[in-house]
């Protein structure tokens, strides 16, 4: 898996890494049981701190998308179902929406109000 980061982005580096894993899950490029690259390897390749990658992996673990095991590394959960993958894709789109809103000078509250006023 190839990671890229944009240091000038308003999105934090750990969030960018986690977002790329979510997008890969949603697109089917990562499947249950797939192993993610070692945090040290990702950090070295991106020129960022290893703890930033570990923070991204921890967020993915907390969302129920991956398992972290000492000596085994980060692995996409074997019991990951379609709903979880779809939820990951939704989170990715929400993150992109919030980043676009921030670039326009709008905060999350404004985005929420826009969503609430959107006809369902």
N, C-alpha and C positions, 0 to 999 in steps of 0.2 A: 504494500500500500504506500502510495506517495503522498506525503503531506506538504502543504505550502502554507505560509503565513504572510500576512501583510502587516509589518510593524507600524504603518501609518494609519491603520484602520482604527475606528472607535471601538471595535470589538476586541476584547482581550485575547492574548495569544492562546491561553488555555481554552477559551470558548471557541476559537477558530479551529483548533485541533479537534476538540470534541464534536464540533459541527460537521467536520469532514467525515468523521466516523459515522455519525448519524446519517449523513447524506449517502454514504457508501452502503449502509444497511438498507436504507429506503430504496436505493437503486438496484439492490441485489448484487452489488459488487463484493459485499461481505455476507457470509452465511453463518448460521449457527455452527459452532465448533471451530471457526476460523481463528487463527492466532494473530493478534496485532503485533506490530514490531515492538521490540524492547524500548522502553522509555529512553534509555541512554542513547540508543541508535537514532531515534527520532530527534532527540534534542541535539545531538551532534550534527545530524543532517540539516537541521533548520537553523543551527547556530543560536539556540535558546537554552535556557536553564532546564535541566532534567526535571526539577520539581514542578515546572510549568506543565510539562507533559504528564507527570504523575497526577497533577491537579485535574487535568482533562480526563485522564483515565478514571480517577476517583468519582468525578461527576457522572461519567457513563455507568460506572458501577452502581452509584446511588440511584440512577434512573432504571436500573434493572437490565441494562443492555449487555454488559460484559461482567466477567468474573475476574478477580485479581487473586492470584495465588503465588505465594513465594516459590521461586524455582520453576514455576510453570508460566508465569507472565500473565498477560491480558488475553483473554479468550472470549469470543462472542458466545453468550449463553446458549447452551444446546437446546434449552426449552423456549427460546425466543420465538414467539408466535407472530403471525401476520399483523395482529392488532398493535403489538408493541412496535413493530417496524413502521407501521403507518403513523403511529403517534410520534415516533422519532422524526419522520418526514415532516409532520405538522410543526413540531418544535423548530425544525430547521427553517421552515418558511416564516414562522413567527419571528425568529431571530433576524432573518433578512428584512422583514417588514420593519422591525424596530430599528435596525441599523439605517434603513432608508429614511425613516421618520427622523432619526437623530441628525442625519445629514441635512435635513430640511429645517432643523432647529425645533423639532416637535418631540415632546416627551411621551413616555408610555401612557400617561393619563389621556392625552389627546387621541392616541391610537385606540384606546379602549372606548372612548366616546364615539369615535368614528364607527367602530365595530357595532356598538350598541344601536347606533342610528341607522345601520345598514338594514334594508328590508330583508326579512328572512323568508 
